[in-house]
Amino acid sequence: MSAKISTPRRLAAFYSHFPLKTLPEVEGRRPSAATPTLWIQPAPSSPLSADVDCLAAQALLALLGKHVALRTDLTAQGAVDGRLPNLQLPDGQLLPAHAIANWAGAPAEVDEARAWVSLLRSSIRPALLLHAPRQSLLDWSRGKRDEWRALLSPPPPPATGLGSPLPVFGTRVDVEGVRHQFAAALHALADRLGRDQWFLGASSPTALDATVFAYLHCAMKVPELRASIDAFPALVKWEQHVRAKVLDVKHQQSGYDV
């Protein structure tokens, strides 16, 4: 039989000053179980997201009349595939960006719509990246450089090479080429829109309209790009028209601290 080991008197007296207490469980604030919640990156002084992909999803849901809560306290690291936006459903399911349109019941994209989205990504997105605020060198090297590699074709030569004592870092970007593509894309968009209310002559807003709006809105926030857009009054007026409709949908707070 093992001997019973007692706590030394002095040690027991010391521990008596720190009694163990069990506290009640803290209940976190959660969004309404009946409300889908869109995870987006916020804007400093606007209810519209400053991220083009997040804004496209936000605009699509608003244009389709889907009322959702917004959550802006998460980074991309906590999202599906490491990218925002995400849509959290009442049953706990988390949808990535590419699944949001289908959930919202948006009409299926036609081939021409996909072609226009490809133009936006290849000709307008590089201009947004070029003028994106570099919040940190680490953020630029991890996120933005990957997007440059995927969007710029053919890939530009590295700024440093084997003959340099510095490691390969950064890429040489054809700034004038990016600006030329940006202006050409705006011209094409203005021609295709014409006097229509929605792109491709649609009778109601589609995912393409939400995406075009997101790119135009984000570009208009960049002083270096705004002048190019102002050269196309029809696009400026259309962006204002769509923005009013998007802002007309009042998103409720997510219930999280934001």
C-alpha positions in Angstrom: 0.0 0.0 0.0 1.4 3.3 -1.0 2.0 5.9 1.7 -0.3 9.0 1.6 1.7 12.1 0.8 0.5 15.2 2.5 1.1 18.8 1.3 3.7 20.5 3.5 2.0 23.0 5.9 3.8 26.0 4.6 3.0 25.2 1.0 -0.7 24.5 1.9 -0.8 27.9 3.6 0.6 29.6 0.5 -1.9 27.9 -1.8 -4.8 28.9 0.5 -4.3 32.5 -0.8 -5.1 31.3 -4.4 -8.3 29.3 -4.2 -9.6 27.6 -7.4 -12.8 29.1 -8.7 -14.9 27.9 -11.6 -16.4 30.8 -13.6 -19.5 30.5 -15.8 -19.0 29.9 -19.5 -18.8 33.1 -21.6 -21.3 33.2 -24.3 -20.0 34.7 -27.5 -22.0 37.1 -29.6 -23.3 35.3 -32.7 -25.3 36.4 -35.8 -28.9 35.5 -36.0 -29.3 31.8 -36.9 -31.7 32.8 -39.7 -29.4 35.3 -41.3 -26.7 34.4 -43.9 -23.5 36.3 -43.2 -21.1 37.6 -45.8 -17.5 37.8 -44.8 -15.8 40.7 -46.6 -12.8 43.0 -46.2 -14.0 46.4 -45.0 -13.4 49.9 -46.3 -12.1 52.7 -44.0 -15.1 55.0 -44.4 -17.7 53.3 -46.6 -20.2 50.5 -46.2 -18.9 49.1 -49.5 -15.9 46.8 -49.3 -12.6 48.1 -50.6 -11.7 44.7 -52.1 -12.9 44.1 -55.6 -13.8 40.5 -55.1 -15.7 41.2 -51.9 -17.5 44.1 -53.4 -18.6 42.0 -56.4 -20.2 39.5 -54.0 -21.7 42.3 -51.9 -23.1 44.0 -54.9 -24.5 40.8 -56.4 -26.4 39.9 -53.3 -27.8 43.5 -53.0 -28.8 43.7 -56.7 -30.6 40.3 -56.3 -32.4 41.5 -53.2 -30.7 39.1 -50.8 -30.5 40.5 -47.3 -27.4 39.3 -45.4 -25.4 40.3 -42.4 -21.9 41.6 -42.9 -18.8 40.4 -41.0 -15.6 42.5 -41.5 -13.4 41.3 -38.6 -11.8 38.4 -40.4 -8.7 38.2 -42.6 -8.3 36.0 -45.6 -6.3 33.5 -43.6 -9.6 32.5 -41.9 -11.5 32.0 -45.1 -12.1 29.0 -47.4 -9.0 28.6 -49.6 -7.5 31.6 -47.9 -9.6 34.1 -49.8 -12.5 36.4 -49.1 -15.4 36.7 -49.6 -17.1 33.8 -47.9 -20.8 33.3 -47.2 -21.7 31.7 -43.9 -25.1 30.0 -44.0 -27.4 29.6 -41.0 -26.6 25.8 -40.9 -22.9 26.7 -40.4 -21.8 25.9 -44.0 -19.2 28.3 -45.4 -19.4 29.0 -49.1 -16.3 30.2 -51.1 -16.6 33.1 -53.4 -17.3 31.1 -56.6 -20.4 29.4 -55.0 -22.1 32.6 -53.8 -23.8 33.4 -57.1 -25.3 30.0 -57.4 -26.6 30.2 -53.8 -28.2 33.6 -54.6 -30.0 32.2 -57.6 -28.1 34.4 -60.1 -28.7 33.5 -63.8 -26.1 31.2 -65.3 -23.3 33.2 -67.1 -23.3 33.1 -70.8 -20.1 32.8 -72.8 -19.9 36.5 -73.5 -20.3 37.3 -69.8 -17.4 35.0 -69.0 -15.3 36.7 -71.7 -16.0 40.1 -70.2 -15.0 38.9 -66.7 -11.8 37.6 -68.2 -11.2 41.0 -69.7 -11.7 42.7 -66.3 -9.3 40.3 -64.6 -6.6 40.7 -67.3 -6.8 44.4 -68.1 -8.3 46.2 -65.1 -7.2 44.1 -62.2 -3.5 44.7 -62.9 -4.1 48.4 -62.7 -5.8 48.0 -59.3 -2.9 45.9 -58.1 -0.4 48.4 -59.4 -1.9 51.2 -57.3 -3.0 49.0 -54.3 -1.8 50.4 -51.0 1.1 48.4 -49.7 0.1 48.0 -46.1 3.1 45.8 -45.4 6.0 44.4 -47.4 5.0 40.9 -46.2 1.5 41.3 -47.5 2.7 42.4 -50.9 5.2 39.6 -51.2 2.7 36.8 -50.3 -0.5 38.0 -51.9 0.1 40.5 -54.6 3.1 38.9 -56.2 1.2 35.7 -56.6 -1.6 37.6 -58.4 1.0 39.4 -60.6 2.4 36.0 -61.7 -1.1 34.7 -62.5 -2.3 37.8 -64.3 0.7 39.1 -66.3 1.5 37.0 -69.3 4.2 36.4 -70.3 5.8 36.7 -66.9 8.2 39.6 -66.7 11.9 39.0 -65.9 12.9 39.2 -62.3 14.3 42.4 -61.0 17.3 40.6 -59.7 19.1 37.6 -61.1 22.0 35.2 -60.7 24.5 38.0 -61.1 23.1 40.0 -58.2 24.1 39.5 -54.6 20.4 40.1 -53.7 17.9 37.3 -53.8 15.2 37.4 -56.4 12.5 39.7 -55.2 9.8 41.6 -57.1 9.1 41.8 -60.8 9.6 44.3 -63.5 6.1 45.6 -64.4 5.3 47.3 -67.7 3.5 50.2 -66.1 2.7 51.9 -69.4 1.4 48.6 -70.7 -0.9 48.1 -67.7 -2.3 51.6 -68.1 -2.9 51.1 -71.9 -4.7 47.9 -71.2 -6.8 49.6 -68.5 -7.8 52.4 -70.9 -8.6 50.0 -73.7 -10.8 47.9 -71.4 -12.8 51.0 -70.3 -13.4 51.9 -74.0 -14.6 48.4 -74.7 -16.9 48.4 -71.7 -18.4 51.8 -72.6 -19.0 50.6 -76.2 -20.7 47.4 -75.0 -22.9 49.1 -72.4 -24.2 51.7 -74.9 -27.5 53.0 -73.5 -28.5 49.8 -71.9 -29.4 49.7 -68.2 -27.6 46.4 -67.7 -24.7 44.8 -69.5 -25.4 42.6 -72.5 -28.9 44.1 -72.7 -30.2 42.1 -69.7 -33.6 43.0 -68.3 -32.3 42.7 -64.8 -28.9 42.8 -63.0 -26.6 39.8 -63.4 -23.4 38.6 -61.9 -21.6 40.5 -64.7 -23.1 43.8 -63.7 -22.0 43.2 -60.1 -18.5 42.4 -61.2 -18.2 45.3 -63.6 -19.5 47.7 -60.9 -17.0 46.4 -58.3 -14.1 47.0 -60.7 -15.3 50.4 -61.7 -16.0 51.5 -58.1 -12.6 50.4 -56.8 -10.8 52.0 -59.8 -12.7 55.3 -59.2 -11.3 55.4 -55.7 -7.7 55.5 -57.1 -6.7 59.0 -58.1 -4.3 57.7 -60.8 -7.1 55.8 -62.5 -10.1 58.1 -61.9 -9.2 60.5 -64.8 -9.3 57.6 -67.3 -12.8 56.6 -66.1 -14.1 60.2 -66.2 -13.3 60.2 -69.9 -16.3 57.8 -70.3 -19.4 59.7 -68.8 -21.7 56.7 -69.5 -19.6 54.4 -67.3 -19.5 57.1 -64.5 -23.2 57.5 -64.7 -23.8 53.7 -64.7 -21.5 53.2 -61.7 -23.5 55.8 -59.8 -26.8 54.2 -60.8 -25.7 50.8 -59.6 -24.0 52.1 -56.5 -27.3 53.7 -55.4 -29.1 50.4 -55.8 -26.5 48.5 -53.8 -26.5 51.1 -51.0 -30.3 51.0 -50.9 -30.1 47.5 -49.4 -29.4 48.0 -45.7 -27.1 45.2 -44.5 -27.5 44.5 -40.8 -24.6 44.1 -38.5 -23.3 40.6 -38.2 -23.5 40.5 -34.4 -19.7 40.2 -34.1 -17.5 43.0 -32.9 -16.3 44.8 -36.0 
